[in-house]
Amino acid sequence: MMYCNMMFDYAYLDHFDGKVYICPWMDPARGSIGNILTQDFYDIWHSEKAEKIRDTARDGSYSYCRMVACPHLQNRDLPDKEMDPEHPWRVHDTPGEVNLAFDFICNISCPTCRCEIFKPNKDYAQKVEKILEKIIPVASKARKISASGHGDPFASPYMMKVLENLKPERDDFEILLETNGIFLDEAHWDRISHLGNYNLDIVVTTNSYHEPIYNQISRGGNLEKLKKNQLFLKKLREENKVKHTTNAIVVQEKNYWEIPEFIDKSLNVYGFDNVVLRPVYNWGNLTEEEYWFKDVLNPCHPYHEEYKKIINMPIVKDNPRVYNFGGETMHEPAPMPGSGSPENIKHRAYDGLFRKWLKTDDVDSVFRRYFEDNSKENVFIYGAGELGRRVASILKNLDINVLGFIDMFVTEDCVDNIPVYKIGCDETLTANTIFITPIHIFDELEKSLREHGIKGEIVSVNDIFD
């Protein structure tokens, strides 16, 4: 059985509304185990709701987890571990890891994260300080803490205060800081340099080393300052004051092509220990259309095939130095938003066929190859429109006689000297091959033809180009 210890060892504070989770990749609508603003943390940690969620790990269903967000489920890297029914996996008395992701203060506004610089409301400070008051004693006992998943710890006066005054109880204490790197300079480091005595891991989200792209993805940032700070971080790493460094790129349509170069610069110029490729997710600030255009993991995205080529390059496969958060798992195919109407489906289908047609030097040869293995007798074409007439012309060049068009909407008895029949008439029952030209409704037409007694092969014009 797949074993994930997150639910038994991890406390995730995702928002200044006080909600507590036991994994950052839970379904946000169902996964909260309580609220630290109104409840005691230990009551939350050992609550009935928390145990209900942990039972989904014990039974192997992981039904509260989001497959599309969890790197372990996507990479299938969870270990196998048998559970003794008499001693089921049990929760620790206190969480081993605490993630302080409730502070949203940040100095930039990445479009994938937020629409503008975060502006705290009037009771923000009161809520954040109350959460800190209740969670810091818990975090001090933990093996590891993380900060800050939604904001930047170096930009936030609250997180800087926590880091300056942090007094871990364990000698093996670990701390993970996630930052955009703009304030990761000597002045800020001097305020938290005592953390260099522990196992300090710093993750920088750079996104791009090309300034025009960086300015669009990391809106409000300063790439030159960031690169200077990364060289400073490299020095801290060489002096062992920082124990591990990671450079991250949120992969999207603007920067996916940069992945190999990004990896090379991260490892060989700025001295990062590893690189993480993070797929873009919609955290609620992107419109459906904006997210669709950014998500190159979507098989329907026009850049998807190029993305697949890039992630299969040797430099991207440099595991463990390069970790692809999304693994080999692609997102579920999602057509362009608003493209569900019959007219748009039709246009997209014909656009795809048109592209194949243009890329084919000798269209006649495509049809010729098909007929090398199929009967040339009793050929019909479904659809007497422009595409159908073009197919008929090609077949004529190949000396293949088209017995007729099948079309329910053409009133003429004959088009281009070829008879036109209605579906199901006796003449069409002799068909050995029917080419379907309304490719966007192929399945519907194939079903109808079969129901009317057609026994021959039914072929989409689109498919023979494949």
SENUGU-217020 format. One line per field, with one value per residue (C-alpha): residue number from 1; x negated, y negated, z negated; residue in three letters. Coordinates in Angstrom, 2 decimals. Example, Ala and Ser with C-alpha at 12.3 -4.5 7.8 and 13.67 -1.06 7.14 Angstrom:
REM residues 2
seq	[1,2]
east	[-12.30,-13.67]
north	[4.50,1.06]
up	[-7.80,-7.14]
type	[ALA,SER]
//
This chain:
REM residues 466
seq	[1,2,3,4,5,6,7,8,9,10,11,12,13,14,15,16,17,18,19,20,21,22,23,24,25,26,27,28,29,30,31,32,33,34,35,36,37,38,39,40,41,42,43,44,45,46,47,48,49,50,51,52,53,54,55,56,57,58,59,60,61,62,63,64,65,66,67,68,69,70,71,72,73,74,75,76,77,78,79,80,81,82,83,84,85,86,87,88,89,90,91,92,93,94,95,96,97,98,99,100,101,102,103,104,105,106,107,108,109,110,111,112,113,114,115,116,117,118,119,120,121,122,123,124,125,126,127,128,129,130,131,132,133,134,135,136,137,138,139,140,141,142,143,144,145,146,147,148,149,150,151,152,153,154,155,156,157,158,159,160,161,162,163,164,165,166,167,168,169,170,171,172,173,174,175,176,177,178,179,180,181,182,183,184,185,186,187,188,189,190,191,192,193,194,195,196,197,198,199,200,201,202,203,204,205,206,207,208,209,210,211,212,213,214,215,216,217,218,219,220,221,222,223,224,225,226,227,228,229,230,231,232,233,234,235,236,237,238,239,240,241,242,243,244,245,246,247,248,249,250,251,252,253,254,255,256,257,258,259,260,261,262,263,264,265,266,267,268,269,270,271,272,273,274,275,276,277,278,279,280,281,282,283,284,285,286,287,288,289,290,291,292,293,294,295,296,297,298,299,300,301,302,303,304,305,306,307,308,309,310,311,312,313,314,315,316,317,318,319,320,321,322,323,324,325,326,327,328,329,330,331,332,333,334,335,336,337,338,339,340,341,342,343,344,345,346,347,348,349,350,351,352,353,354,355,356,357,358,359,360,361,362,363,364,365,366,367,368,369,370,371,372,373,374,375,376,377,378,379,380,381,382,383,384,385,386,387,388,389,390,391,392,393,394,395,396,397,398,399,400,401,402,403,404,405,406,407,408,409,410,411,412,413,414,415,416,417,418,419,420,421,422,423,424,425,426,427,428,429,430,431,432,433,434,435,436,437,438,439,440,441,442,443,444,445,446,447,448,449,450,451,452,453,454,455,456,457,458,459,460,461,462,463,464,465,466]
east	[0.00,-1.24,-2.32,-2.28,-3.29,-2.11,1.26,-0.37,-3.26,-2.40,-0.46,0.30,1.69,2.80,4.52,4.89,8.50,7.01,7.83,5.53,4.78,2.63,1.25,0.81,2.31,5.63,8.90,9.24,13.03,13.06,9.63,9.59,9.40,10.20,9.52,6.67,8.26,11.15,9.82,6.87,4.28,3.93,7.70,7.58,4.59,6.33,9.87,12.38,12.13,8.35,8.64,11.29,8.87,5.99,8.18,7.97,4.23,4.85,7.32,5.23,7.97,6.42,9.84,9.18,6.03,5.74,3.90,3.24,1.47,-0.45,-3.97,-4.17,-1.01,-1.99,-5.52,-4.29,-7.16,-5.31,-6.87,-5.02,-4.34,-2.15,0.10,0.66,4.45,3.84,1.44,2.71,0.63,0.87,0.55,-2.32,-1.46,-2.67,-3.39,-6.95,-6.64,-4.74,-4.18,-3.56,-1.87,0.78,-1.11,-0.32,-2.60,-4.87,-6.81,-5.80,-2.60,-3.17,-0.10,0.11,0.39,2.20,3.60,1.88,-0.37,1.37,3.03,3.86,7.33,7.81,7.91,5.06,2.40,4.65,5.33,1.72,0.39,2.98,2.05,-1.65,-1.00,0.72,-1.46,-5.01,-5.11,-4.06,-6.59,-9.40,-8.89,-8.78,-11.52,-11.01,-9.16,-8.50,-7.78,-6.11,-4.09,-1.85,-4.04,-7.72,-9.33,-11.98,-9.31,-7.01,-7.62,-5.71,-7.80,-11.05,-10.11,-9.40,-12.70,-14.72,-13.31,-13.02,-14.43,-14.09,-14.17,-15.83,-19.47,-18.51,-15.99,-15.33,-13.91,-12.75,-12.36,-10.62,-11.36,-11.43,-14.94,-14.61,-15.25,-17.61,-20.53,-23.23,-21.12,-18.26,-20.63,-22.35,-19.01,-18.54,-22.14,-21.74,-19.60,-22.82,-23.48,-20.60,-19.70,-18.62,-17.15,-16.31,-14.10,-14.18,-11.46,-13.23,-10.96,-13.20,-16.66,-15.38,-14.44,-11.38,-9.95,-10.93,-9.21,-5.97,-6.02,-7.51,-5.71,-7.38,-10.63,-14.20,-16.16,-19.55,-19.16,-17.93,-20.99,-23.27,-21.46,-21.77,-25.55,-25.42,-23.36,-25.94,-28.61,-26.51,-26.12,-29.86,-30.47,-27.92,-25.79,-22.93,-22.73,-20.75,-19.51,-16.85,-15.92,-12.33,-10.57,-6.79,-6.44,-4.03,-3.63,-6.03,-9.02,-8.74,-11.20,-13.78,-13.86,-17.21,-18.98,-17.37,-18.68,-22.18,-22.43,-20.92,-23.39,-26.53,-26.40,-24.48,-25.45,-22.03,-21.94,-18.89,-16.14,-12.40,-10.01,-6.59,-3.53,-1.30,1.92,4.93,5.19,8.29,6.82,6.62,9.62,10.42,9.06,5.83,5.11,5.78,3.21,0.58,0.99,-1.37,-0.80,2.66,2.53,4.86,2.41,0.73,-2.73,-2.19,-4.14,-7.13,-6.91,-7.05,-10.18,-11.89,-11.13,-12.57,-15.94,-18.90,-19.51,-15.91,-16.35,-19.30,-17.66,-17.95,-19.43,-16.38,-12.95,-9.96,-7.09,-4.56,-6.56,-5.46,-1.82,-0.02,3.10,6.48,7.16,9.13,10.38,10.10,12.69,15.73,14.98,17.73,20.25,20.95,19.70,16.36,15.90,16.46,13.97,11.27,11.73,11.39,8.48,6.63,7.35,6.29,2.94,2.33,3.29,0.81,-2.01,-1.50,-3.54,-1.51,2.07,2.92,0.32,2.08,5.24,3.24,1.55,4.93,6.30,3.22,4.70,8.40,11.02,11.33,14.90,18.17,16.69,19.00,18.27,20.39,20.81,21.12,19.58,16.24,14.19,16.24,15.85,12.10,11.82,13.83,11.41,8.40,9.97,10.73,7.01,6.29,8.78,11.04,14.71,16.90,20.38,22.00,22.22,24.33,25.81,29.03,29.02,28.18,31.28,29.53,29.60,26.07,22.94,19.92,21.50,21.65,25.09,26.25,28.11,29.87,28.61,30.03,31.13,30.54,27.60,25.52,25.96,23.45,20.67,17.29,15.81,17.43,15.25,16.73,15.92,17.97,15.18,16.45,19.49,17.83,19.01,22.60,22.56,20.86,23.54,26.30,24.80,24.52,28.09,29.14,27.44,24.03,21.60,18.53,15.61,16.39,13.35,12.80,10.85,8.94,7.78,6.17,3.61,2.53]
north	[0.00,-3.52,-5.24,-9.01,-10.36,-13.93,-13.48,-12.13,-14.58,-17.84,-20.96,-23.45,-26.90,-28.06,-31.40,-34.18,-33.00,-30.45,-27.19,-24.27,-21.38,-18.28,-18.51,-21.43,-19.41,-18.55,-19.48,-23.00,-22.79,-19.65,-19.27,-21.72,-20.03,-23.15,-26.83,-28.01,-31.42,-29.87,-26.48,-25.07,-23.71,-20.33,-19.84,-20.47,-18.18,-15.24,-16.03,-13.60,-15.37,-14.96,-11.23,-10.85,-12.28,-10.15,-7.09,-7.74,-7.07,-3.98,-2.56,-3.70,-5.80,-9.25,-10.62,-14.05,-14.52,-16.42,-14.20,-17.13,-19.08,-16.42,-15.77,-12.39,-11.04,-12.49,-11.06,-7.82,-8.00,-7.11,-4.08,-0.82,-0.05,2.63,1.58,3.89,3.88,4.06,1.09,-1.28,-4.24,-6.70,-10.43,-12.01,-13.94,-17.12,-17.76,-17.14,-19.83,-23.11,-25.19,-28.88,-29.82,-32.13,-35.41,-36.86,-39.91,-39.96,-42.62,-41.42,-40.23,-37.20,-36.82,-33.11,-34.03,-37.36,-40.18,-42.98,-43.65,-42.26,-44.95,-43.72,-44.54,-46.31,-43.17,-41.37,-42.23,-41.14,-37.75,-37.10,-37.99,-35.75,-32.84,-33.39,-33.55,-30.15,-28.36,-29.45,-27.26,-24.32,-25.22,-25.51,-21.84,-20.72,-19.05,-21.48,-24.66,-26.22,-29.84,-31.26,-29.65,-32.59,-35.58,-36.33,-35.94,-38.59,-41.12,-40.56,-42.32,-39.51,-36.68,-38.57,-39.08,-35.36,-34.39,-36.89,-35.52,-31.84,-29.54,-25.92,-23.25,-20.60,-20.56,-18.86,-21.58,-22.29,-25.44,-25.99,-29.54,-30.20,-33.55,-35.48,-36.53,-40.31,-40.95,-38.02,-40.40,-40.99,-43.40,-40.91,-38.00,-39.81,-39.84,-36.04,-34.82,-32.73,-30.36,-29.33,-27.19,-24.92,-23.02,-25.96,-25.32,-28.26,-27.99,-30.88,-31.17,-32.86,-31.84,-33.25,-34.64,-36.60,-40.08,-40.68,-37.30,-37.74,-41.13,-39.58,-36.51,-38.09,-41.40,-44.14,-42.23,-43.24,-40.62,-42.31,-42.62,-39.03,-37.72,-39.67,-38.18,-34.69,-35.11,-36.18,-33.06,-30.98,-32.39,-31.52,-28.01,-27.63,-28.78,-26.18,-28.87,-27.65,-23.88,-23.54,-25.78,-25.27,-27.37,-27.05,-27.86,-27.94,-26.36,-28.13,-29.18,-32.14,-30.26,-26.51,-26.79,-28.19,-25.12,-23.64,-27.02,-27.73,-24.45,-25.07,-28.59,-27.51,-24.68,-26.00,-29.78,-30.42,-27.22,-25.94,-22.37,-21.54,-22.88,-22.32,-22.57,-23.53,-23.30,-26.34,-25.94,-28.17,-29.34,-31.36,-34.58,-33.48,-33.41,-30.09,-31.42,-32.78,-29.47,-27.50,-29.52,-29.13,-25.38,-23.65,-20.33,-20.30,-17.98,-20.41,-23.30,-24.31,-24.18,-20.83,-18.70,-21.04,-20.95,-17.14,-17.22,-19.60,-17.65,-14.53,-16.22,-14.74,-17.92,-17.79,-14.13,-14.99,-13.44,-14.23,-17.61,-18.37,-17.55,-17.81,-18.50,-17.33,-14.24,-12.44,-13.07,-15.41,-17.29,-16.10,-17.24,-20.46,-22.20,-25.95,-27.57,-28.69,-26.14,-23.76,-25.24,-23.14,-25.94,-26.26,-22.49,-22.45,-25.25,-23.62,-20.29,-21.80,-23.94,-20.79,-19.11,-22.22,-22.27,-18.62,-19.31,-22.21,-20.14,-17.36,-17.85,-15.37,-15.03,-12.63,-10.18,-10.07,-8.77,-6.50,-4.80,-4.24,-2.47,-0.26,1.84,1.17,1.73,-0.87,0.12,-1.32,-4.51,-7.19,-10.58,-11.88,-15.62,-17.41,-20.67,-22.14,-19.55,-16.68,-17.98,-18.37,-14.77,-13.66,-15.53,-13.82,-10.39,-11.15,-11.91,-8.45,-6.84,-5.93,-6.18,-7.86,-6.35,-9.22,-11.83,-11.21,-14.49,-15.25,-18.99,-19.26,-19.64,-18.93,-15.41,-15.77,-17.77,-17.91,-15.12,-12.86,-11.66,-12.82,-10.34,-10.56,-8.44,-4.91,-4.71,-1.40,-2.66,-3.51,-0.02,1.28,-1.01,0.57,-2.75,-5.99,-9.04,-11.34,-15.02,-16.60,-15.39,-17.27,-14.95,-11.76,-9.60,-10.73,-10.08,-6.71,-5.59,-6.79,-5.04,-1.76,-2.07,-2.47,0.78,-0.34,2.58,1.12,-0.82,-4.32,-6.61,-10.16,-12.21,-13.58,-10.11,-9.09,-11.88,-10.14]
up	[0.00,0.77,-2.42,-2.86,-6.25,-5.54,-7.22,-10.37,-10.68,-8.90,-9.86,-7.10,-7.84,-4.43,-5.05,-7.60,-8.04,-10.45,-8.67,-9.39,-7.01,-7.30,-3.77,-1.35,1.51,-0.08,1.55,0.08,-0.03,-2.22,-3.75,-6.67,-10.10,-12.15,-12.76,-14.96,-15.50,-17.42,-18.59,-20.51,-18.08,-19.81,-19.77,-16.02,-15.50,-17.21,-16.00,-14.56,-11.17,-11.14,-11.85,-9.15,-6.61,-7.92,-7.41,-3.66,-3.91,-6.00,-3.46,-0.46,1.14,0.51,1.40,-0.13,1.96,5.23,7.71,10.05,7.27,5.31,6.63,4.88,6.49,9.87,9.69,8.09,5.60,2.40,0.68,0.11,-3.50,-4.96,-7.83,-10.75,-11.35,-15.11,-15.00,-12.31,-11.29,-14.16,-14.37,-16.33,-19.47,-17.77,-14.10,-12.99,-10.33,-10.44,-7.31,-8.02,-4.75,-6.18,-5.64,-2.20,-2.32,0.74,2.63,6.12,7.81,10.03,12.30,11.43,7.75,7.48,9.60,7.68,4.69,1.61,-0.48,-4.03,-5.32,-8.64,-10.80,-8.97,-11.57,-14.43,-12.81,-11.83,-15.28,-16.96,-14.67,-15.40,-19.14,-19.03,-16.48,-17.41,-20.57,-18.36,-15.67,-18.24,-19.15,-15.53,-13.55,-10.68,-9.79,-6.40,-5.53,-3.53,-0.77,0.16,-0.67,-0.99,-4.45,-3.71,-2.63,-5.61,-8.94,-10.66,-9.28,-9.76,-13.41,-13.78,-12.13,-14.19,-17.46,-16.55,-19.25,-18.16,-20.89,-18.72,-17.66,-14.38,-13.59,-9.88,-8.34,-4.77,-3.46,-0.14,1.45,4.71,3.72,4.13,0.42,-0.09,-0.54,-3.16,-5.23,-5.64,-6.17,-9.05,-10.89,-10.69,-10.43,-13.61,-11.53,-9.80,-12.89,-11.89,-8.73,-6.62,-3.16,-0.88,2.21,4.68,7.33,10.24,13.15,15.89,16.60,19.59,18.38,20.62,19.61,15.96,15.83,17.07,14.83,11.68,11.96,9.91,9.45,10.24,12.15,11.83,8.07,7.91,9.79,7.44,4.44,5.92,6.07,2.41,1.63,3.49,1.15,-1.92,-0.57,0.03,-3.56,-4.76,-6.40,-4.20,-3.97,-0.74,2.07,4.73,7.74,8.96,12.21,12.52,15.96,18.29,21.90,21.56,20.16,20.86,23.76,21.31,19.06,20.29,20.10,16.71,15.33,16.66,15.18,11.86,11.33,13.00,12.62,9.41,7.60,6.63,5.36,7.40,9.64,9.31,12.26,10.93,13.18,13.16,11.16,10.91,7.31,8.11,9.50,13.14,15.42,17.05,20.34,18.78,17.08,20.27,22.20,19.45,18.82,21.27,19.43,21.00,24.08,25.88,25.52,28.81,27.17,25.45,27.90,27.69,23.89,23.94,26.09,23.66,20.49,22.12,22.78,20.82,18.80,17.52,16.56,14.28,11.22,8.29,9.18,11.32,9.93,12.23,9.84,12.42,13.35,16.48,15.57,17.95,17.03,18.19,21.79,21.58,24.73,24.97,22.69,24.59,27.30,26.30,28.70,31.83,34.08,32.27,32.17,35.92,36.53,34.39,36.14,39.59,38.44,37.39,40.72,42.60,40.78,41.67,45.26,45.49,44.00,46.56,49.73,51.79,50.53,53.35,52.03,48.65,50.29,52.61,49.63,48.03,51.11,51.46,48.64,49.19,51.84,54.60,55.35,54.13,52.64,51.22,49.67,46.81,47.34,50.66,49.49,50.50,48.62,50.02,53.56,53.01,51.83,54.87,57.15,55.55,55.95,59.58,60.12,58.71,61.12,58.22,59.10,56.48,56.71,54.87,52.13,49.06,47.85,46.00,46.74,50.45,52.60,55.92,57.28,58.61,57.60,59.93,61.98,58.92,57.66,54.23,51.98,48.65,45.78,45.77,49.41,51.17,53.26,50.17,48.70,51.24,49.97,49.24,48.09,46.92,46.33,43.67,44.33,41.47,39.18,36.11,35.86,37.07,34.15,34.57,38.33,38.00,35.53,37.84,40.90,39.00,37.81,41.45,42.43,43.78,43.45,45.18,43.70,42.43,42.42,41.20,43.70,40.71,39.67,42.94,42.47,39.27]
type	[MET,MET,TYR,CYS,ASN,MET,MET,PHE,ASP,TYR,ALA,TYR,LEU,ASP,HIS,PHE,ASP,GLY,LYS,VAL,TYR,ILE,CYS,PRO,TRP,MET,ASP,PRO,ALA,ARG,GLY,SER,ILE,GLY,ASN,ILE,LEU,THR,GLN,ASP,PHE,TYR,ASP,ILE,TRP,HIS,SER,GLU,LYS,ALA,GLU,LYS,ILE,ARG,ASP,THR,ALA,ARG,ASP,GLY,SER,TYR,SER,TYR,CYS,ARG,MET,VAL,ALA,CYS,PRO,HIS,LEU,GLN,ASN,ARG,ASP,LEU,PRO,ASP,LYS,GLU,MET,ASP,PRO,GLU,HIS,PRO,TRP,ARG,VAL,HIS,ASP,THR,PRO,GLY,GLU,VAL,ASN,LEU,ALA,PHE,ASP,PHE,ILE,CYS,ASN,ILE,SER,CYS,PRO,THR,CYS,ARG,CYS,GLU,ILE,PHE,LYS,PRO,ASN,LYS,ASP,TYR,ALA,GLN,LYS,VAL,GLU,LYS,ILE,LEU,GLU,LYS,ILE,ILE,PRO,VAL,ALA,SER,LYS,ALA,ARG,LYS,ILE,SER,ALA,SER,GLY,HIS,GLY,ASP,PRO,PHE,ALA,SER,PRO,TYR,MET,MET,LYS,VAL,LEU,GLU,ASN,LEU,LYS,PRO,GLU,ARG,ASP,ASP,PHE,GLU,ILE,LEU,LEU,GLU,THR,ASN,GLY,ILE,PHE,LEU,ASP,GLU,ALA,HIS,TRP,ASP,ARG,ILE,SER,HIS,LEU,GLY,ASN,TYR,ASN,LEU,ASP,ILE,VAL,VAL,THR,THR,ASN,SER,TYR,HIS,GLU,PRO,ILE,TYR,ASN,GLN,ILE,SER,ARG,GLY,GLY,ASN,LEU,GLU,LYS,LEU,LYS,LYS,ASN,GLN,LEU,PHE,LEU,LYS,LYS,LEU,ARG,GLU,GLU,ASN,LYS,VAL,LYS,HIS,THR,THR,ASN,ALA,ILE,VAL,VAL,GLN,GLU,LYS,ASN,TYR,TRP,GLU,ILE,PRO,GLU,PHE,ILE,ASP,LYS,SER,LEU,ASN,VAL,TYR,GLY,PHE,ASP,ASN,VAL,VAL,LEU,ARG,PRO,VAL,TYR,ASN,TRP,GLY,ASN,LEU,THR,GLU,GLU,GLU,TYR,TRP,PHE,LYS,ASP,VAL,LEU,ASN,PRO,CYS,HIS,PRO,TYR,HIS,GLU,GLU,TYR,LYS,LYS,ILE,ILE,ASN,MET,PRO,ILE,VAL,LYS,ASP,ASN,PRO,ARG,VAL,TYR,ASN,PHE,GLY,GLY,GLU,THR,MET,HIS,GLU,PRO,ALA,PRO,MET,PRO,GLY,SER,GLY,SER,PRO,GLU,ASN,ILE,LYS,HIS,ARG,ALA,TYR,ASP,GLY,LEU,PHE,ARG,LYS,TRP,LEU,LYS,THR,ASP,ASP,VAL,ASP,SER,VAL,PHE,ARG,ARG,TYR,PHE,GLU,ASP,ASN,SER,LYS,GLU,ASN,VAL,PHE,ILE,TYR,GLY,ALA,GLY,GLU,LEU,GLY,ARG,ARG,VAL,ALA,SER,ILE,LEU,LYS,ASN,LEU,ASP,ILE,ASN,VAL,LEU,GLY,PHE,ILE,ASP,MET,PHE,VAL,THR,GLU,ASP,CYS,VAL,ASP,ASN,ILE,PRO,VAL,TYR,LYS,ILE,GLY,CYS,ASP,GLU,THR,LEU,THR,ALA,ASN,THR,ILE,PHE,ILE,THR,PRO,ILE,HIS,ILE,PHE,ASP,GLU,LEU,GLU,LYS,SER,LEU,ARG,GLU,HIS,GLY,ILE,LYS,GLY,GLU,ILE,VAL,SER,VAL,ASN,ASP,ILE,PHE,ASP]
//
